[in-house]
Amino acid sequence: MTDVQDLIQPDRGQDAIAIHLVNTDGFDEFAKSLTAAQRANLKGQKFEGRGYQVGIVPDGEGFFAVGGVANPESLSSWCLAKLAEELPEGTYRLANAEAGPAMFGWLTAQYRFTRYKDEENPVGPRVLLTDQVGRMPGMVAEAEAEMLVRDLVNTPAEDMGPAALEAEVEKLAKEFGGKLETVKGDGLEQGYPMVHAVGRAADRKHAPRLMHLTWGDESAPVLAIVGKGVCFDSGGLDVKPASGMRLMKKDMGGAAHAIALARLIMGAGMKVRMHLLVPAVENAVAANSFRPGDVLSSRKGLSVEIHNTDAEGRLILGDALTRASEEEPELIIDFATLTGAARVALGPDYAAMMARKDETAQAMIDAGKDNDDEPWRLPLAESYREYLSSDIADIANAHSNPYAGASVAGLFLDRFVGDGIDWVHFDTFGWRPFAKPGRAKGGAAYGLRAAWHMLKDRFGG
């Protein structure tokens, strides 16, 4: 993980390069304070104060920087990200604004994934000084959580299989004093039969498992976090085409989100009894793969007819959500890279969200808007439940018509969540196909900050 600990530091009057933030409305007035040569320099850079523009202006023996933003008095998470990406190595100070939420983008802009390849022409750290010392730890923690998701998702399946995901959960348990119980391989047949069925075709190195980490005061409100950990998805016997399989290392993105959120919760000492459940499998092709037409048993006791082996993530989540419900939690949040339908509907910039309770959904949306991580609510429509009917089992795992794919997948999961439990489901992409300032191409978190800030509002911390 990129080390961000020292990229934001308290301002104690150190030597620093000034950054002036301007927008198009205020640029002409700002330019009046510059020398003719400096104005000519900015003109040569075509700097006009538009969003994400970066200008470097000679000043004596040094320079100062100018950044274009929408409103210097109200910064978003990403307002400083382009500056952090493009400025030379050095220490900087905002001359006319408080960084506030933009500290997050300053940090995430300096993320690099270098496990397999050294960065070409690396630039040293860009350090930002701030008077807002109280905000620094929270921003660093959130940036580290975002980068953890990126690292886990970017790592190829050979190095981020079920065992590697278990190792990540084990790190949490050791660091924060949690208790980890893991059921793996054929031991899953009795308690987690759908996890076993999906993962049994993988070789021993990538044997399926269910990790269950518990942490916190046993008398505190119970919170369950569940993440889909399909470490690679071939589609099973309903095999994906090559183009559809290329990015399937990211199919454990839900688990990455859940692990990162659990780290935030534990690091903040939130007053909850947390249960983190991560079912981890590889959906492989072998002689013992589960088949279209099979009927699987489940921990819930429901029988599930397999209409499509490529709708496997909802199967492993079904067993995990059942186990989470047995703790009678006040809230369950699950994350899953579940459907292409959600991406068709919302594109890559929004996490699809479904929730049983309107007030919980609104709290999540509000938290996301306030922290530049807005989810978009999709319905759990009763009228679509019939799409999952089966002639021979209690429920089918997929439907044959082309409609409402994300909502129908959510309705499948809903059958495995205990009655009356407050539940939020994120159908998240886990991947950014195009880079934006502060948001590199590759693994990405969607809905993570929304969930974190909603939980802080609800439980404190």
PyMOL commands that set and color helices and strands:
alter all, ss='L'
color gray80, all
select helices_A, chain A and resi 24-31+36-44+81-86+102-108+133-154+162-176+185-191+193-199+204-206+242-245+248-267+313-325+340-346+358-370+382-388+405-414+448-459
alter helices_A, ss='H'
color red, helices_A
select strands_A, chain A and resi 8-10+17-22+54-59+62-68+90-94+126-130+179-184+209-215+222-227+229-233+273-283+295-296+304-305+331-336+352-355+376-377+395-396+423-427+431-432+442-443
alter strands_A, ss='S'
color yellow, strands_A
deselect
rebuild
show_as cartoon
